Amino acid sequence: MQEIVKTLLYASTIRSYINVEAIFADETDTYLTPSEPKLGEKITLRLRTARNNVSGVFIHFVQDGLDKTRARSNFPKPCR
């Protein structure tokens, strides 16, 4: 069996599990930069998760009654 077929078969049959209790962020400068953003300013939001437990992040928020869901995965090397 070709390697790609094996990989696809594995990916379609595994059961994903996210350790929700291991997800953490707060408003300190460790997780939010800048820690006091001005209106319209771009921010960096960091989330702490269990090792190898998350492959992407979706940010969902509502502003003025409108859904402003954003999706982006940008995983630099973990901070130590």
Order of alpha helices (4+ residues) and beta strands (2+ residues): alpha-beta-beta-beta-beta-beta-beta
